[in-house]
């Protein structure tokens, strides 16, 4: 038996598929922007650590990040956290494009 479908509280009026898809599209855009901003900040942090003679990665901190994703989103959240951390480790020449299009090799 599947759980009952819960309507999010911000959907107080009946909405059709186009309106819901528009909201989902808007959220996806915000998620992408936030991930890109996080990647920028992480790379800056890595540069500061490198310049200070410290290891680029702080594994204890990264494990804490994964734990938070898992606590908030469950087991699949850890996968999301790993993907976000992996994006942060990409070299600058492989940086994701802000438009979402693949970069030429």
C-alpha positions as CSV (number, residue, x, y, z in Angstrom):
1,X,0.0,0.0,0.0
2,X,1.5,3.4,-1.0
3,X,1.4,6.3,1.3
4,X,-1.3,9.0,0.8
5,X,-0.2,11.9,-1.5
6,X,0.4,15.0,0.6
7,X,-0.2,18.3,-1.0
8,X,2.6,20.8,-0.1
9,X,1.3,23.6,2.1
10,X,2.1,26.3,-0.5
11,X,-0.3,24.7,-3.0
12,X,-3.5,26.1,-1.4
13,X,-5.4,26.4,-4.7
14,X,-5.8,23.6,-7.2
15,X,-3.0,23.7,-9.7
16,X,-2.7,22.1,-13.0
17,X,0.3,20.3,-14.5
18,X,1.7,23.4,-16.3
19,X,1.8,25.4,-13.1
20,X,3.3,22.6,-11.1
21,X,5.9,22.0,-13.8
22,X,6.7,25.7,-13.8
23,X,7.3,25.6,-10.1
24,X,9.5,22.5,-10.4
25,X,11.5,24.1,-13.2
26,X,12.0,27.2,-11.1
27,X,13.2,25.1,-8.2
28,X,15.6,23.2,-10.5
29,X,17.1,26.4,-11.6
30,X,17.6,27.6,-8.0
31,X,19.2,24.2,-7.1
32,X,21.6,24.4,-10.0
33,X,22.6,28.0,-9.1
34,X,23.1,27.1,-5.4
35,X,25.2,24.1,-6.3
36,X,27.4,26.2,-8.7
37,X,27.8,28.8,-5.9
38,X,28.8,26.1,-3.5
39,X,31.3,24.8,-6.0
40,X,32.8,28.2,-6.3
41,X,33.1,28.6,-2.5
42,X,34.6,25.2,-2.1
43,X,37.2,25.8,-4.7
44,X,38.1,29.1,-3.1
45,X,38.4,27.2,0.3
46,X,40.6,24.6,-1.4
47,X,42.9,27.4,-2.8
48,X,43.2,29.0,0.6
49,X,44.1,25.6,2.2
50,X,46.7,24.9,-0.5
51,X,48.3,28.4,-0.1
52,X,48.4,27.8,3.7
53,X,50.3,24.6,3.1
54,X,47.4,22.5,4.3
55,X,45.9,19.5,2.5
56,X,43.3,20.6,-0.1
57,X,40.7,18.3,1.3
58,X,39.5,18.1,4.9
59,X,38.1,14.5,5.0
60,X,36.6,14.9,8.5
61,X,34.7,18.0,7.4
62,X,33.6,16.2,4.1
63,X,32.4,13.2,6.1
64,X,30.3,15.7,8.2
65,X,28.9,17.1,5.1
66,X,27.9,13.6,3.9
67,X,26.4,12.9,7.3
68,X,24.3,16.0,7.1
69,X,23.0,15.1,3.7
70,X,22.2,11.6,5.0
71,X,20.4,12.9,8.1
72,X,18.3,15.3,6.1
73,X,17.6,13.2,2.9
74,X,18.2,9.6,3.8
75,X,20.6,7.2,2.1
76,X,20.1,8.7,-1.3
77,X,21.0,12.1,0.2
78,X,24.5,10.7,0.8
79,X,24.7,10.1,-2.9
80,X,23.7,13.7,-3.6
81,X,26.3,14.9,-1.1
82,X,29.0,12.8,-2.8
83,X,28.0,14.3,-6.2
84,X,28.2,17.8,-4.8
85,X,31.6,17.2,-3.3
86,X,32.8,15.6,-6.5
87,X,31.8,18.7,-8.5
88,X,33.8,20.8,-6.1
89,X,36.9,18.8,-6.8
90,X,36.9,19.3,-10.6
91,X,39.8,21.1,-12.1
92,X,39.0,24.6,-13.3
93,X,39.2,23.6,-17.0
94,X,36.4,21.1,-16.4
95,X,34.2,23.6,-14.6
96,X,30.5,23.2,-15.3
97,X,29.0,25.9,-17.5
98,X,26.5,28.3,-15.9
99,X,24.1,27.6,-18.9
100,X,24.2,23.8,-18.2
101,X,25.6,23.0,-21.6
102,X,28.5,20.5,-21.7
103,X,31.8,22.2,-22.1
104,X,33.9,21.4,-25.2
105,X,36.8,19.0,-24.6
